[in-house]
Amino acid sequence: MSVHASVERPPYDQVLVDIADYVCDYTIESELAYTTARNCLIDTLGCGLEALEYPACTKLLGPIVPGTMVPNGAKVPGTAFQLDPFKLPSTSAR
């Protein structure tokens, strides 16, 4: 018995289309919205940098093979790491 898989992509869910249209087409006119977004970004970066002080967090960072540098990889703020952006960090203990 053979089953032929279709290579044709099904249409996106309407909810996803609506969200994408909203995000792409909405014009933000509120200075408060920009200020809030800026503060959230700064807070997120600050929390991430503070987490570098804790070994439980830093053991999840770094290349799988120690010393590896990926040309044009994603830089990890607060570290010297430049990693492959397509790999998820390993959650296993190193």
Summary of the structure (lengths in Angstrom):
residues: 94
radius of gyration: 20.5
end to end distance: 45.7
largest distance: 61.9
contacts: 136
relative contact order: 0.09
helix: 39%
strand: 4%
